[in-house]
Amino acid sequence: MSRTNLIVSAMLLLILALFTAFSPDVFLSKSIYFSYLSSIPIIIILSLGLLPLIIAGEFDMSFPAVMAMSGFVFSYVFKLSNSLLLAAVLSLSFGAFAGAFNAFLVVNAKVPSIIATIGTQFFWRGLAVVLSGGLSLSLASADGVVKSFFVGRVSGVPAQSLIAIALAVLTYILIFRHKFGDNILFTGDNTKVAKMLGINVAATKYALFINMGLASALASIILSLEFVNWWPTQGDGYMLLVFAAIFIGGTSVYGGSGSVYGTLVGGVIIGIMESGIVVMGFDAFYTRLVYGAIIVISVVVYAKFEKKQE
């Protein structure tokens, strides 16, 4: 394992040991870990979608709003057609479209990705609220094979956790064991060199933005089915969690390098943090303070390691 992976693994073990010491009844119980298997996969799916984009030197700030709009498409289409399959296909299609639109703004219109995706975040969130009238949509009647695929239980294990693990394996293969991964890494490291090597930088960025849109839609579908409801604020609060998971996992904020394993463990750390903080006797609102500190400390520490390696 790399130094980064060892650090993030040690961090997870230390945090678990700390929480267990404060509340052994909670953290030595199976029930809390089965609960994590339902909630943490959302963070991991979004983090795995964003990871290749950050490695390529770009950001997507719009994914919480894309989640809201994808979830609306999913719930509204199901309400009209009573078909979960059609609803899922159209929701994922919208996610891909939203990602392609972000790519167009960044690649063709030459708008910096942070600015472009902040703009689309407001647009998609506003559109979701306007189209829904600010009201939630129920999925109480949703049932069948499609629902079981996304949020069913396999020997008691939530399906979304298995989806997250499968995506982690596929993301690792894509970035580090496939030719397209070289395109991602070279694009993030030095765009000019990537172009000189014959890499289609524009097509690479389009693919990565679309991938993030698909990940956002997938996370939204799982959330909607798990809670049997879609609400206009869906996706709120995930941005900080996802960025914290990625950066605590050792991915460079400058692009060109990253870790799927680190992101996976980082997602677990972030996922258990709130309940652990509450168990230790602190109010839940302290978690935002902790997440912010984690992002800043992780970026600074890993930046120092990068400079030493240079």
N, C-alpha and C positions, 0 to 999 in steps of 0.2 A: 504494500500500500504506500501511496505517496505521503509525504509529510502532512499535507493538507488533510487527507483522509484520516490519518492517525489523530490529528488534532481535533477534528470534528467528532470522531468516534469517542475520544476521551472526554470531550465536552458533554456528550450525551450520557455517558456512564456516570460522570460526576453529578450531573443534574438529576438523574434518576436516583442516585444514592442520597442526594440531599433531600429530595422530596420524600423518599421512602423513610429516611430518618425522622422527618417531621411528622409523617402520617403513614406508619406501616400498614394500618388497617385498610387504607385506600389504595396505596401503591403496591401492596402485596396481594391485592384482590384481582381475580380474573375479569370482573365486570368492567372495570375502568378501561382495560386494554381492548375489550370488545367494543366499548364505546368509541375509543380512539380509532378503531378500524373502520368506523362509519364517518368520522369527521376529518381525520388527517388526510385521507386520499384526495379530498378536494384541493387542499393546499398543494399536495404533491403533483396532481395532474396539471394545475395551473403553473407550478414552478417548472415542471418538465417542458411545458409549452413555451415558456418565456426563456428558459435557459439557452437554447441554441441562438435565439435572437440576440441576447446579451453577449454571447460569445462572438457573434458576428458584428458587434459594435453598435447595436441599435437597442432602443427601448420601446415598450408598449405600455402606455399609461391608461389605455382605453378599455382594457379587458374586463374590469368590473362592470362597466356599462354595457359591453358586448354580452356579458353574462345576463344582464337584466333583459336586454332586447331579445337575445336568443331564447331565454326562458319564456318571454311573452309569446314569441312565435310558437314555441313548443306547446304551451298551455292553450293558446287561442285556437291553434289548428286542431288540437285534440278535442276541444270543446265543440268545434264545428263538425269534425269528421268522426270522432270517437275512435280514431286510429292512432295508436301510439307510434307505430312504425312510420306512418306518413309524417306525424308531428316531429319525430326525431330526425328524419331525413331533411325536412325543411329547416329545422332549427340548426342542424349542422351546416346546411347550405348557407344559411344566413351568416353563421360564424365565419365560414370561408370567404363570403363576400365582404364582410366587415374587415377581415384581415387583408384582403386584396385592395380594398379602398385605402387602408392605412399605407400599404406598400406603394400605391399610386402617388399618394401625397409625398412620401419620402423619396422614392426613386425617380419619379417623373416630374413632380412639381418642385423637387429639391427643398422641401420643408424639413427642418431637423425633426427627427422622430419624436423627441419629447414634446415639442410644440404641436406637431401634427396630431399626435394621439391624445394630448390633453384636449384639443379641440373636438376630436371625434368622441371622446368620453362624454363631454357635455351634450353633444348632439344626440348620441344613442340613448343616454339616460333620459334626456328630455322627451325624445320620441316615445320611449317606453311608457313614461308617465302620461303623456298626452293620449296615446292610443288606448291605454288601459283606464283612463279617467282617474288614475291614482288608486284604483281598486285592485285587490288581489284576485287571483283566479284559482279555483279549487280543482284538484286532480283526484278527488276522493273516489271517483268511479274508475280510475285507471287500474288495469290489472292485466295479467297475461304474461306471455313469454318475454316480450320486450321489457316490461317492468322488471321481471326476474333477472334479465341480463344485466340491467344497470344497477339495481339495488336489492336483488334477491340475496338469499343466504345459501352458501355452499358449506354444508356441515357446520353451520353456525357462523361461518365467516362471511362478512358482507362482501357482495360482489364487487363493489367499488374499490375495495382494497386490492383485489386480484387484478382489476383493470389498471390500477395505479402501478402495480409491480410489473405487469406486462408492458406498459408504456415506458417504464424505466429501462427495461431490457432493450426495447426497440430504440429508445433514444440513445442509449450507450452504443448500440451497434451502428446507428446512423452517423453519430459524431466521430467515433473512434475506430470503427471497423468497416467503414464504407467510404467510397470515393467522394461522395457528397460531403462527408465530414471534413475532408481537406478543404473543400470550397468554403465551408463555414469558418474554419480555423484561420485560413489565409485571409479571408475577407475581414475578419475581426482584427487580425494582427496588422495588416497593411493592405489597404484597398488597391493602391497603385501596383504593388507587387502582384497581388491576386490577378489583376487585369493583364499584367505582363505575362503571367503564367497561363493565360488563356481561359481563366475562370470567368464565367458569366455572372458578375456580381449582382446585376439587376435581377436576374432570374432567381438567384440564391436568396436574395432578400424578399422577393415576392413569395417564395415557397415558405420562408420562415414566418412571415407575417400571417400568411394563410394558416399555417400550422398553429399559431397562437390563437387565431380566431376559432379554429376547430376545437382546441383545448378548452377555450372559454365556453363554447356551446356545450361541450360534453360535461363540463363541471356543472353548468346550469341545469342540464337535463337531470343529472344525478341529484342535485339539490332539490329540484322541484318534486321529483318522485319520492325522495326520502322523506320530505316534510309534507308531502301530499298537498302542496300549495305553491303557487308562484306569487311573488309580491314585487312591487315596483322598485323597492330598495335592494333587490337581490344583487349580490356581488359587493355591496358596500362592506368595507373593512378588510377585504382580502388583499388589497394592493400592498399594504405594509407587511402582512404576513408572508406573501409570496417573495417580495424583495428580500426580506429578512432571511427566509429559508435559502434563497440562492446565494446571498453574500456570506452567510454564516458557513455555507458549504464550500467556500473557497473560490468561487467564480470571480474572475477579475472584472472590476467595474470598467476597465479600459478595453475589454474585449480581447479575443485571441486565445483565451484559455478558460477552462471550466471543468467541473466535476459532476457527473451524474450521481455517483455514490454520495458525494458531499451534499448535493442538493436533496437527495432522498433522506439522508440523516438530518439535514437542516430542517426539512419539513416536519420530521418527527419531533425535533426539539421545539420548534415553534408551536406545534400542535398540542404538546403536553404542558406548555408553559403556563397558560392561563389557569388551568385547574390546579397546577402545582403551587402557583402563587396564592391562590385562594386558600388552599389547604394549609399553607404556611401562616395564614392569619391576616393576609393583606387583602385590601379591596381589589375587585377585578379591574378597576380602571388603572391600576398600577401597571398592567400588562403593556399598555401602549408606551409607557415610559421605558419599560424593559426592552420592548421590540426596537424602539428608536435607538437605544443605547447599543443593542446587539448589532444593528446595521452599521453604526458609526465605528464601533470597536473592530468589527470584522473587516471592514474595508481598510481601516488604518493598518491593522496587523498584517493582513495579507499583502498590502501594498509594500510594507517593509520587507517581507519575505521576497517579493518580486525584485525589489531593488538590490537585495543582497545576492540573488541569483544572477543578476546582470553583471 
